[in-house]
Amino acid sequence: MTRDLTKIVRSRLFAVWLVRYPEEGGNLTTTREVKTLSTSTPIQGHPDLLAMRAGYEQAAETPQARLLGGLVLISGLYIAMSPWVVGFSNYGDMSVTTLISGLALALLGAGFSAAYSHTHTIAWVTPLLGAWVVVAPFAVQQTGTTTPVVVNNAIAGGLACLLGFGVIALEAMAPKSR
């Protein structure tokens, strides 16, 4: 049994289809309207989504959010340049790991400062990167790790981890849509 589907009306939420079923002789005589959910409703205009984004934007405009975003950016830049500041740039893998982790933190901090409403969902990465910076001297550089390297990474990574938890807490400050 074949059927002829003709779309007749489309609203924001529903599409109304005119369904014609053929009779035995092949004539299309039985007609019925069917309402289905529309799959092309743009999510960008959904009221709940707009309210959530407005809440995140409002949370991002607080002085605490600006401070946290800037501090994550600065701590990431410090971690990235710490192999040359502290003097372990000749440690190879350790300096590369610290550089990459610091640059990632700096990018996250820039994202939190510029567009928190779009980057809040990856805020959980910030404390993980901070914890990695703390653990990296023991995981990457098995031998020859000096006290300044361990102390530098413990302080800078611990600070980045705490700042990351602060960024995550900003989501709780965002007004809820309902």
C-alpha positions as CSV (number, residue, x, y, z in Angstrom):
1,M,0.0,0.0,0.0
2,T,1.5,3.3,-1.1
3,R,0.6,6.7,0.3
4,D,0.9,10.2,-1.0
5,L,2.2,12.7,1.5
6,T,1.6,16.3,0.9
7,K,2.6,18.9,3.5
8,I,0.0,21.6,3.9
9,V,0.7,23.6,7.0
10,R,3.9,24.2,9.1
11,S,3.9,26.0,12.4
12,R,6.9,26.5,14.8
13,L,6.1,23.2,16.7
14,F,4.0,21.1,14.4
15,A,3.8,20.1,10.8
16,V,0.4,19.1,9.5
17,W,0.6,16.4,6.7
18,L,-2.2,15.5,4.4
19,V,-2.1,11.7,4.0
20,R,-4.0,10.1,1.1
21,Y,-4.4,6.3,1.1
22,P,-5.2,4.6,-2.2
23,E,-8.2,2.4,-2.6
24,E,-8.1,-1.0,-4.4
25,G,-8.4,0.6,-7.8
26,G,-5.5,2.9,-7.2
27,N,-7.6,6.0,-6.8
28,L,-6.4,8.3,-3.9
29,T,-9.6,9.0,-2.1
30,T,-9.1,8.4,1.7
31,T,-7.6,11.5,3.2
32,R,-6.5,12.2,6.8
33,E,-4.6,15.0,8.5
34,V,-1.6,14.0,10.7
35,K,0.1,16.3,13.1
36,T,3.8,15.6,13.7
37,L,6.5,17.4,15.6
38,S,8.5,19.6,13.3
39,T,12.1,18.7,13.2
40,S,13.3,22.0,11.8
41,T,12.4,24.3,14.6
42,P,15.5,26.4,15.2
43,I,16.9,25.7,18.6
44,Q,18.7,29.1,18.6
45,G,15.4,30.9,19.1
46,H,14.1,28.6,21.9
47,P,13.0,30.7,24.9
48,D,14.7,28.4,27.5
49,L,18.0,28.5,25.7
50,L,17.8,32.3,25.4
51,A,17.1,32.6,29.1
52,M,20.0,30.2,30.0
53,R,22.4,32.2,27.8
54,A,21.2,35.4,29.4
55,G,21.8,33.9,32.8
56,Y,25.4,32.9,31.9
57,E,26.1,36.3,30.4
58,Q,24.8,37.9,33.6
59,A,27.1,35.7,35.7
60,A,30.0,36.4,33.4
61,E,29.6,40.2,34.0
62,T,30.2,39.9,37.7
63,P,33.5,41.1,39.1
64,Q,34.2,37.6,40.5
65,A,33.8,36.1,37.0
66,R,36.1,38.7,35.4
67,L,38.7,38.2,38.1
68,L,38.6,34.4,37.8
69,G,38.8,34.4,34.0
70,G,41.8,36.8,34.2
71,L,43.6,34.9,36.9
72,V,43.2,31.6,34.9
73,L,44.6,33.4,31.9
74,I,47.6,34.8,33.9
75,S,48.3,31.5,35.7
76,G,48.2,29.7,32.4
77,L,50.7,32.1,30.9
78,Y,53.0,31.8,34.0
79,I,52.8,28.0,33.8
80,A,53.6,28.1,30.1
81,M,56.7,30.3,30.6
82,S,57.8,28.7,33.9
83,P,60.4,26.3,32.4
84,W,62.3,29.4,31.4
85,V,61.5,31.4,34.5
86,V,62.5,28.7,37.0
87,G,65.2,27.2,34.8
88,F,64.1,23.8,33.7
89,S,63.8,24.4,30.0
90,N,66.5,21.8,29.4
91,Y,64.4,19.0,30.9
92,G,62.9,18.2,27.5
93,D,59.6,16.4,28.0
94,M,58.9,18.2,31.3
95,S,59.2,21.7,29.7
96,V,57.1,20.7,26.7
97,T,54.4,19.3,29.0
98,T,54.4,22.4,31.2
99,L,54.3,24.7,28.1
100,I,51.4,22.8,26.5
101,S,49.4,22.7,29.8
102,G,50.0,26.4,30.4
103,L,48.9,27.4,26.9
104,A,45.8,25.3,27.3
105,L,45.0,27.0,30.6
106,A,45.6,30.4,29.1
107,L,43.2,29.6,26.2
108,L,40.6,28.5,28.7
109,G,41.0,31.7,30.7
110,A,40.7,33.8,27.6
111,G,37.5,31.8,26.7
112,F,36.1,32.3,30.1
113,S,36.8,36.0,30.0
114,A,35.5,36.5,26.5
115,A,32.5,34.2,26.2
116,Y,31.6,32.4,29.4
117,S,28.2,31.5,28.1
118,H,29.8,29.4,25.4
119,T,32.7,28.0,27.4
120,H,31.2,27.2,30.8
121,T,30.6,23.6,29.7
122,I,34.3,22.9,29.5
123,A,35.2,24.6,32.8
124,W,35.7,21.1,34.4
125,V,38.9,20.9,32.3
126,T,40.6,23.7,34.3
127,P,41.0,21.8,37.6
128,L,42.1,18.7,35.7
129,L,44.9,20.7,34.0
130,G,45.9,22.2,37.3
131,A,46.1,18.8,38.9
132,W,48.1,17.5,35.9
133,V,50.6,20.4,36.3
134,V,51.1,19.2,40.0
135,V,51.6,15.6,39.0
136,A,53.6,16.1,35.8
137,P,57.1,16.3,37.5
138,F,56.6,12.8,38.8
139,A,54.8,11.3,35.8
140,V,56.9,12.8,33.0
141,Q,60.3,13.4,34.4
142,Q,61.2,10.3,36.4
143,T,64.8,11.2,37.2
144,G,66.5,14.5,37.7
145,T,63.5,16.5,38.9
146,T,64.7,19.2,41.2
147,T,63.0,20.8,44.1
148,P,62.4,24.1,42.3
149,V,60.5,22.3,39.5
150,V,58.3,20.4,42.0
151,V,57.6,23.4,44.2
152,N,56.9,25.6,41.1
153,N,54.5,23.1,39.6
154,A,52.8,22.3,42.9
155,I,52.1,26.0,43.6
156,A,51.1,27.0,40.1
157,G,49.1,23.8,39.4
158,G,47.4,24.0,42.8
159,L,46.4,27.7,42.1
160,A,45.1,26.7,38.7
161,C,43.1,23.9,40.2
162,L,41.5,26.2,42.8
163,L,40.8,28.8,40.1
164,G,39.2,26.1,38.0
165,F,36.9,25.2,40.9
166,G,36.0,28.8,41.2
167,V,35.1,29.0,37.5
168,I,32.9,25.9,37.9
169,A,31.2,27.6,40.9
170,L,30.3,30.5,38.6
171,E,27.7,28.3,37.0
172,A,25.9,28.1,40.4
173,M,25.9,31.9,40.4
174,A,24.1,32.0,37.1
175,P,20.3,32.7,37.5
176,K,18.3,29.7,36.4
177,S,15.8,30.0,33.5
178,R,12.9,28.8,35.6
